[in-house]
Structures are given as structure tokens and as C-alpha cells.
């Protein structure tokens, strides 16, 4: 039995793609140990696979007392430099713990799901002479402000470690081209789309029932991370221009960004009765709620290449739930919607453009209902995990058959 050691800097149970991969590899007969990080209670190893919790390093006392001394002088770039050094120091120390744990795990293949654990796996892979797979869910140094000191440091890590991975997995062809053109890869990246498993979801009414809404209301749904860079403020403002009878539901963890930005905007703009918030739902519970929406939203701001070349899981989840979409007019999404015309695109920087796409969809929905249904069915047949998972399995077979 071949053994896989996975590394992930956060809690893997909240990452639907990692959980899907684990289930697929277990079914294929692999033994899996996953090293991940959690600030919560240590979770006991599961019967199906082993989970090892790595406590992240937090330099709380250092952060508190040194900052008190530096604050009067930390203006401009000095402040950014201080926090960048502190965060990177914490992550490097955490990566050392990952490296120690990974070395103890006598694996045949190491698969990492973020750039920081790639640092750990590359070193262990060289010591044990084992292959390393970098599953690049994001363009790591292209998140947030790509010009920040933190992202500049990440670019150094990418330049040094990504070419030393034996294989790289990416979620779309645009990102594959970026990795091929900008890194000295040993082989062309493997494209594995972030699709959900095939499932039969009947139309539900969960969102209307949960919110106490009449059946005549048209429900537009956004579900996912609530964070800067997702154009969620523009999405909220777009509801001012909705036609009568259209409401927006936003499902996601009600974090600091929600409390300090989205909720105050919702109150001050008087969006009660038009925009509704629901808390985070685990990925294994969200799909029946998705299936109760009339239209799904896929939205990002064009502030970096990670967003512009996005590969959103939620797009395929909408397809699987037979829900048409409106989405930002970025290359991968536009190409897909040209092939499967089940929605419209908009400029995510302009609230009126977002609302215009939503209103236009519902105006033409009755005329195009049969056509949309046909293309949604075709999209479901193409964009599912049963189509994508053999690519992943073939990669592991190619790396382990000689061991």
C-alpha cells in the first residue's frame, strides 16, 4: 500500500477540494497522513486516515512588547516591514515543525497544498528521496496587494522552491501557463478542475424557508469567503438597482471584514429586506441551499492575477445544482460561458453593471429556460469530480509504481 503525506497550513476539513482528494485517494487504496494546523482542540486521528495537528507558532509576547517600543517610530514602510518580518518568522518556524513531522512520516509521496508547506516538503523529499507534488490552489504571491513586501518575499519562495517540486497541480489552464512561463518546472502542470462530485439535487426551497420569504421572490446567491478583493461591497451596492422582487443572499463566515465593512454598509445603505446574510455552512451541507437559489454570483475584483485568472469552485457547484450564474467578465469564466451559455457577465467594479446583468437574466429567463436547462445539464456532465479525479489518480500512480 502506497503512503501519501499531505501538508496544509490551515484546517483541511474546511477545504472541500482537499477533502475530495482524500476521499478519492482512500478509495483507490492509498494510506494517507495529513499534517494541518489548528488553533482549536486537537482532533483524534480518524479511522480512515491519520490527522496530525501542527500548532502554528505565534509570537504573541514578542509582537506585543516590541511593537510598543517601535510604534512611535514605525511610520510608512517601517510598519509594513515589521509586520512582514514578524509574520514570515512565525510561518518559517511553523514550517520547521511541519518538516519535523513530515520527516517522521515515512511516505512514498509528499503532497502540499500551500507554498509555506512546500518549503518543508521539498527539504524532506530530498532527504528521503521521495517525490513532492505542489497542489497550487492559488497563485500565492498574487493574492492581495502583489506589490507588498510579504508578496515579494513569497515570490522569492516561489522562485526557489516551485521548480524543485516533481509535479505541480493547477486548477485551470491560464494558471498552468503562468507556472510554465515563469518557473523552471520539471514537467507541464497538471490541470485538475475544482469540480464537485456528481450528485442529483432536486430543486429545494431552503433559502426562502430559512429567511421567511415568499415563493414569488427571486433569490440571487453568493456563497464563499467574505474578504477584501471579492467586490462584495460593489455587490451589496448593486442591490439598489435590482428590479422589484429580487433579493440577494450572502452565505459566509461573519468575520472581522463582515463586522467592520459589510454589516455597517448594509445598515447605512438601508438594504434590509433586499440583502440577507447567513453564517458559514460546511461544504458538505451547503449544496441543498445552493439548489434553492434562482441565480448564483461569482465575483472577484481585478486587483491581481490570482483573481483575474480565478478558478472558482462555486462556479461548478452552481452548475451541479442546476443554478445559472452571473459572473465577473474574466477570461476563464467568459470562455466557459461562451461554451456553456448559462448566464451573463458583468464588470465587478461597477454596481450598476452587476445589477444590470442580474436584471437582464431574469428578464430573459422565461424565453431561454429550456436552452439554459439543456446547457446546465451538459455542464453537469462535463464539470464533475468523476471526470477530473482520474487525472489525480494517474499522477499518483505514475509517481509510486516504481516504489
Secondary structure, 3 states (H helix, E strand, C coil): CCEEEEECCCCHHHCHHHHHHHHHHHHCCCEEEEEEECCCCCCCCCCCCEEEEECCCCCHHHHHHHHHHHCCCCCCHHHHHHHHHHHHHHHHHHHHHHHHHHHHCCCCEEEECCHHHHHHHHHHHHHHCCEEEEEECCCHHHCCCCCCHHHHHHHHHHHHHHHHCCEEEECCHHHHHHHHHHCCCCCCCEECCCCCCCCCCCCCCHHHHHHCCCCCCEEEEEECCCCCCCCHHHHHHHHHHCCCCEEEEEECCCCHHHHHHHHHHHHHCCCCCCEEEECCCCCCCCHHHHCCCCEEEECCCCCCHHHHCCCCHHHHHHHHCCCCEEEECCHHHHHHHHHCCCEEEECCCCHHHHHHHHHHHHHHHHHHHHHHHHHHHHHHHHCCHHHHHHHHHHHHHHHHCCC
